């Protein structure tokens, strides 16, 4: 990697960002609209929660495995193989028509998603000129959130007009150009970063930043419910797939605005940024608990997106800068693993709460949970990485 000039690194990063956009559009569309599809097949709140948790449990395990493998094997080749495999998953979804069939495929989606997120973030940090790491993290976040903006609304419209099977096939075609892009523009350009200490040494070297991972857990739990249960809940209320897609697109667009401003949030201070974002998210979740229509969901989801647009880049930027360079794959793998743990617990527990009581109780509970970020963030040190 050291022989690459700054301009060469920037060119490689631009190719990487484009592939991230295409892949995240595909995976984001499936992830957000799968609960709506499952609900249309008759899934209960418990089944929606189980569906989300199965994918997240697989995702959690795979993130750690991916982080370890990225510190040992050629990274772009690994990226290429799992991206190619990921193009098959949407096709398999198009052939399903029963809720039980979705569980196995959700697990496969968890595998390719984990490989994608960990590898993409690791390659971003690996390719970035050191002095531009914060900017590279910003552009990485903007790349994938742009896919999350485009995917749900387009997927919702296609699903309403032509059905979910057509939507899944369309999504599969988005991944194919990414495979070609990785093969022709990135393959062979990223050298293996040597690691000699083994998995446990890599993970234990991250102990000084353990609190950053812990601080992320409440948000990860909320994110799991947002992705696995909320779309299905809105479907139960009678909101159409296209309208749900529009709401999710709006939410992700607002998150994207937060990502664009993340250098400013970093300069403003890690603790202060996390404080304001957790308060905003708590209020948004409380408002969601009383929402019944598309118009009523719009404001709280916008607030939720804005708060998430602060939390996500702040924590990732902190980890990217504070991680030992030889444990970069492990650091990014553990980062995604924390999301996986939260998104495993959130849907299954949240689905049980919604089924036993009602969805309003679930969102009020989450409003309280996310406030735990406040005391946890006080232990994080302030940095000048955004300057």
C-alpha positions in Angstrom: 0.0 0.0 0.0 2.8 2.4 0.8 3.9 2.7 -2.9 0.5 4.2 -3.9 0.4 7.9 -4.3 -2.3 10.0 -2.7 -4.0 10.5 -6.0 -3.9 6.8 -6.8 -5.5 6.1 -3.4 -8.2 8.6 -4.2 -9.0 7.0 -7.5 -9.3 3.6 -5.9 -11.5 5.0 -3.2 -13.9 6.5 -5.8 -14.3 3.1 -7.4 -14.8 1.6 -4.0 -17.5 4.2 -3.1 -19.4 3.5 -6.3 -19.4 -0.3 -5.6 -20.5 0.5 -2.0 -23.4 2.5 -3.3 -24.7 -0.2 -5.6 -24.4 -3.0 -3.1 -25.9 -1.0 -0.3 -28.8 -0.1 -2.5 -29.5 -3.8 -3.1 -29.0 -5.0 0.5 -30.8 -2.0 1.9 -33.9 -2.5 -0.3 -34.2 -6.1 0.8 -33.5 -5.4 4.4 -36.1 -2.6 4.7 -38.8 -4.2 2.6 -38.5 -7.8 3.7 -40.6 -7.2 6.9 -43.3 -5.7 4.6 -43.1 -8.7 2.4 -43.2 -11.1 5.4 -46.2 -9.2 6.8 -48.0 -9.6 3.5 -47.4 -13.3 3.8 -49.1 -13.3 7.2 -46.1 -13.0 9.6 -46.9 -12.1 13.2 -44.8 -9.6 15.3 -43.0 -12.5 16.8 -42.1 -13.9 13.4 -41.0 -10.4 12.2 -38.8 -10.2 15.3 -37.4 -13.7 14.7 -36.8 -13.0 11.1 -34.7 -9.9 12.0 -32.9 -11.7 14.8 -31.9 -14.7 12.7 -30.3 -12.5 10.1 -28.6 -10.4 12.8 -27.2 -13.4 14.8 -25.6 -14.8 11.6 -24.4 -11.3 10.8 -22.9 -11.0 14.3 -20.9 -14.2 14.0 -19.8 -13.4 10.4 -18.5 -9.9 11.3 -16.0 -11.4 13.7 -14.9 -14.1 11.2 -14.6 -11.5 8.5 -12.5 -9.2 10.6 -10.1 -12.0 11.3 -9.9 -13.1 7.7 -9.3 -9.6 6.4 -6.2 -9.3 8.6 -4.9 -12.5 7.0 -6.2 -12.8 3.4 -6.2 -10.6 0.3 -9.0 -8.2 1.0 -10.2 -7.2 -2.5 -10.4 -10.9 -3.5 -12.5 -11.6 -0.4 -14.7 -8.6 -1.3 -15.1 -9.9 -4.8 -16.1 -13.4 -3.8 -18.8 -12.4 -1.3 -20.2 -9.7 -3.6 -20.6 -12.3 -6.4 -22.3 -14.6 -3.9 -24.5 -11.7 -2.8 -26.0 -11.4 -6.3 -27.6 -14.8 -5.9 -29.5 -14.1 -2.7 -32.1 -11.7 -4.1 -32.9 -14.3 -6.8 -33.6 -16.9 -4.1 -35.9 -14.4 -2.3 -37.9 -14.0 -5.5 -38.7 -17.7 -5.5 -40.1 -17.8 -1.9 -43.8 -17.5 -1.0 -44.0 -18.8 2.6 -42.8 -17.1 5.8 -40.7 -20.2 7.0 -38.7 -20.0 3.7 -37.6 -16.5 4.5 -35.8 -17.5 7.7 -33.0 -19.4 5.9 -32.6 -16.8 3.2 -32.4 -14.1 5.9 -29.5 -16.0 7.4 -27.7 -16.0 4.0 -28.3 -12.3 3.6 -26.7 -11.9 7.1 -23.6 -13.6 5.8 -23.1 -11.5 2.7 -24.1 -8.3 4.5 -21.5 -8.9 7.2 -18.8 -9.6 4.7 -19.8 -6.4 2.8 -19.9 -4.0 5.6 -16.7 -5.1 7.4 -14.7 -5.3 4.2 -16.0 -2.0 2.8 -15.1 -0.1 6.0 -11.8 -1.8 6.3 -10.8 -1.1 2.7 -11.9 2.5 3.1 -9.5 2.9 6.1 -6.8 0.9 4.3 -6.9 2.9 1.1 -7.3 6.3 2.6 -4.4 8.7 2.8 -3.8 9.0 6.6 -4.3 12.7 6.7 -7.7 12.3 4.9 -9.1 9.4 7.1 -12.0 11.5 8.5 -13.0 12.6 5.0 -12.8 9.1 3.7 -15.0 7.8 6.5 -17.5 10.6 5.7 -17.6 9.6 2.0 -17.9 5.9 2.9 -20.9 6.7 5.1 -22.4 8.9 2.4 -21.9 6.1 -0.2 -23.9 3.5 1.7 -26.6 5.8 3.0 -27.2 7.0 -0.6 -28.1 3.4 -1.4 -30.4 3.3 1.6 -32.1 6.4 0.3 -32.5 5.2 -3.3 -33.4 1.6 -2.5 -36.5 1.6 -0.3 -38.5 4.1 -2.4 -37.7 2.5 -5.7 -38.2 -1.0 -4.2 -41.6 0.1 -2.7 -42.8 1.5 -6.0 -41.8 -1.7 -7.9 -43.3 -3.9 -5.2 -46.6 -2.1 -5.4 -46.8 -2.2 -9.2 -45.2 -5.5 -10.1 -44.9 -7.5 -6.9 -42.1 -8.4 -4.6 -40.6 -11.2 -6.8 -39.9 -8.6 -9.6 -38.4 -6.2 -7.0 -36.0 -9.0 -5.8 -34.8 -9.7 -9.4 -34.3 -6.0 -10.1 -32.2 -5.7 -6.9 -30.0 -8.6 -8.1 -29.1 -6.8 -11.2 -27.7 -3.9 -9.2 -25.0 -6.1 -7.7 -23.6 -7.4 -11.0 -21.9 -4.0 -12.0 -20.3 -4.0 -8.6 -18.7 -7.4 -9.2 -17.3 -6.1 -12.5 -16.1 -2.8 -10.9 -14.3 -4.7 -8.1 -12.7 -7.1 -10.6 -11.5 -4.4 -13.1 -10.7 -1.4 -10.9 -9.7 -2.7 -7.5 -8.5 -6.3 -7.8 -4.9 -6.7 -7.0 -4.3 -3.2 -5.9 -4.6 -3.7 -2.1 -1.7 -5.5 -0.4 -2.2 -7.8 2.6 -1.6 -6.1 5.9 0.5 -8.5 7.9 -0.8 -9.6 11.4 1.3 -11.8 13.6 -0.4 -11.7 16.9 -3.5 -13.8 16.2 -7.1 -13.2 16.8 -7.1 -12.8 20.5 -4.1 -10.4 20.5 -6.0 -8.4 17.8 -9.1 -8.2 19.9 -7.4 -7.5 23.2 -5.4 -4.6 21.6 -8.8 -2.9 21.2 -9.4 -2.9 25.0 -8.6 0.9 25.3 -11.5 1.7 23.1 -14.0 -0.9 24.4 -16.3 1.8 25.8 -16.9 3.1 22.3 -18.3 -0.3 21.3 -20.4 -0.4 24.5 -21.8 3.1 23.8 -23.0 1.9 20.5 -25.2 -1.0 21.8 -28.3 1.0 22.7 -28.4 2.5 19.2 -27.8 -0.9 17.7 -30.8 -2.3 19.5 -33.0 0.5 18.3 -31.7 0.1 14.8 -32.6 -3.5 14.8 -36.2 -2.7 15.7 -36.3 0.1 13.1 -35.2 -2.3 10.4 -36.9 -5.5 11.3 -40.2 -4.5 13.0 -41.2 -0.9 12.2 -41.7 -1.4 8.5 -44.0 -4.4 9.2 -45.8 -2.4 12.0 -46.5 0.3 9.5 -47.8 -2.3 7.1 -50.2 -3.6 9.8 -51.5 -0.1 10.2 -52.5 -0.2 6.5 -49.7 2.0 5.1 -48.8 0.8 1.6 -45.4 -0.6 0.6 -44.6 2.5 -1.6 -45.5 4.8 1.3 -43.4 2.8 3.7 -40.5 3.0 1.2 -41.0 6.7 0.9 -40.8 7.1 4.7 -37.7 5.0 5.0 -36.1 6.9 2.1 -36.8 10.2 3.8 -35.4 8.9 7.1 -32.2 7.6 5.4 -31.9 10.9 3.4 -31.9 12.8 6.7 -29.3 10.4 8.1 -27.2 11.2 5.0 -27.4 14.9 5.7 -26.0 14.1 9.2 -23.2 12.1 7.5 -22.3 15.0 5.3 -21.9 17.2 8.4 -20.0 14.6 10.4 -16.7 16.5 10.2 -18.4 19.4 11.9 -19.9 17.0 14.6 -16.4 15.5 15.2 -15.0 19.0 15.7 -17.9 19.9 18.0 -16.9 17.1 20.3 -17.6 13.4 20.6 -19.4 13.6 23.9 -21.5 16.6 23.1 -22.5 15.2 19.7 -23.6 11.9 21.3 -25.5 13.8 24.0 -27.7 15.8 21.7 -28.2 12.9 19.3 -29.4 10.5 22.0 -31.9 13.1 23.4 -33.3 13.7 19.9 -33.6 9.9 19.2 -35.4 9.3 22.5 -37.9 12.0 21.7 -38.4 10.6 18.2 -39.1 7.1 19.5 -41.6 8.5 21.9 -43.4 10.2 19.1 -43.3 7.0 17.0 -45.2 5.2 19.8 -48.3 7.4 19.1 -48.1 7.5 15.3 -50.8 5.8 13.3 -50.6 7.3 9.7 -48.0 8.1 7.2 -48.1 11.8 8.0 -47.7 11.2 11.7 -44.7 9.0 11.2 -42.9 11.6 9.0 -41.6 14.0 11.8 -40.4 11.4 14.3 -38.7 9.3 11.6 -36.9 12.5 10.3 -35.7 13.2 13.9 -34.6 9.6 14.2 -32.7 9.8 11.0 -31.0 13.1 12.0 -29.9 11.6 15.3 -28.6 8.4 13.7 -26.7 10.5 11.2 -24.7 11.9 14.1 -24.2 8.7 16.1 -23.0 6.4 13.3 -20.1 8.5 11.9 -19.0 9.8 15.3 -18.5 6.3 16.7 -17.0 4.9 13.4 -14.6 7.9 13.2 -13.6 7.4 16.8 -12.8 3.7 16.3 -11.1 4.2 12.9 -8.6 6.7 14.5 -8.1 5.0 17.8 -7.6 1.4 16.6 -4.1 -0.1 16.3 -3.2 -0.2 12.6 -2.4 -3.9 12.7 -5.8 -4.8 14.1 -7.8 -2.7 11.6 -9.8 -5.7 10.3 -10.6 -6.9 13.8 -11.6 -3.3 14.8 -14.0 -2.9 12.0 -15.3 -6.5 12.4 -16.0 -5.8 16.1 -17.7 -2.6 15.2 -20.1 -4.4 12.9 -20.4 -7.2 15.5 -21.8 -4.8 18.0 -24.4 -3.7 15.5 -25.2 -7.4 15.0 -25.6 -8.1 18.7 -28.0 -5.1 19.1 -29.9 -6.0 16.0 -30.2 -9.6 17.2 -31.6 -8.7 20.6 -33.7 -5.8 19.4 -36.0 -7.6 17.0 -36.6 -10.8 19.0 -37.2 -9.0 22.4 -39.0 -6.1 20.6 -41.2 -8.5 18.7 -42.2 -10.3 21.9 -43.0 -7.0 23.6 -45.1 -5.8 20.7 -47.0 -9.1 20.5 -47.6 -9.4 24.3 -48.5 -5.8 24.9 -48.6 -3.4 22.0 -46.1 -1.7 19.7 -46.5 1.6 21.6 -45.0 0.0 24.7 -42.0 -1.2 22.6 -41.2 2.3 21.3 -41.5 3.9 24.7 -39.1 1.3 26.1 -36.6 2.1 23.3 -37.0 5.8 24.0 -35.6 5.1 27.5 -33.0 2.6 26.4 -31.3 5.0 24.0 -30.7 7.5 26.8 -28.1 5.1 28.2 -25.8 6.6 25.6 -25.6 9.7 27.8 -23.7 8.3 30.7 -21.7 5.9 28.6 -20.4 8.6 26.3 -18.9 10.6 29.2 -16.1 8.1 29.4 -15.0 8.7 25.8 -12.1 11.0 25.3 -12.4 14.1 23.1 -10.3 14.2 19.9 -9.3 16.6 17.2 -9.7 14.1 14.3 -12.1 16.4 12.5 -9.7 19.3 12.4 
